[in-house]
Amino acid sequence: MKTLGDVAVGDSSTIIKLHGEGALRRHLMDLGLIKGTQFKVVKVAPLGDPIQITVRGYELSIRKEEAAIVEVQ
């Protein structure tokens, strides 16, 4: 399974599925990370956390543990 955290800087991908349960999953969906959404990884912090992406026309920074539950193509 390839996750959002595996996407290289400058690459684009599409969300296939959100794994996990509860508040974290709901929070990511509220931010616009739903099935079929395309995004681009803009940059990754020096220690790998957080990851900045462009999704639905805005910049979003998410933590590695959040990115780990987002399955991508």
N, C-alpha and C positions, 0 to 999 in steps of 0.2 A: 504494500500500500504506500503510495506516494502522498506525502502531506505538504501543506503550505510551507512548512519549515524547510523542505527539501528543494524548493524552487530557487534557482540562482538569481542573483541581483540582475535586473534588466530583462528577465524573462517574464512572459505572461502565461497564465494558465486559467483553467475553469474549475469551479468547485463542483465536485461530484456528490459529496455527502458530508454532513456534520455528524461525527460520532459523539459519544458522551450523553449526559443527561442533565436535567435540572437547570439551575440558574445560569451556568456558564454557557450552555448550548443556547438558551433563550437570549442571552446577552449578545452572542455573536450573530444570531439571526436578526436581532434588533438593529445591529450595526450594518446590516445589509449583506452579510455573508450567508447566502442561501444557494441551494442547488441551481446550477446553470449560470451563476454569476461569474463574469470574467474579471480578472484582476492582474496587476503588474507589480512585481517586487521592485521597489524604488531603492531601498538601502537596508542594510543590516548593521546594527551597532557593533563596535569592535569585539565585544565579548559574545555576540550572537543574540543578544536580548535587549531591546525589542526589535521587531521586524516592521519596517514601514512599507505599506502597500498603497496603491491607488485602486480604489474600487468605487464604482458608481459615481465617478467625478469628484471624489474627495480623497484626501490622504488619511490613512488610518495606521496607527501603530498598535501592534498586538504582541503579547508575550509569547515565548517559545512554547509554554504549556498550552496556550490557547491555539497556536498554530498546529500543534500536534494532533488535534482532534478534527482538523479540516482536511478531508481527503480531496485530492485534486487529480486532474488528468495529466 
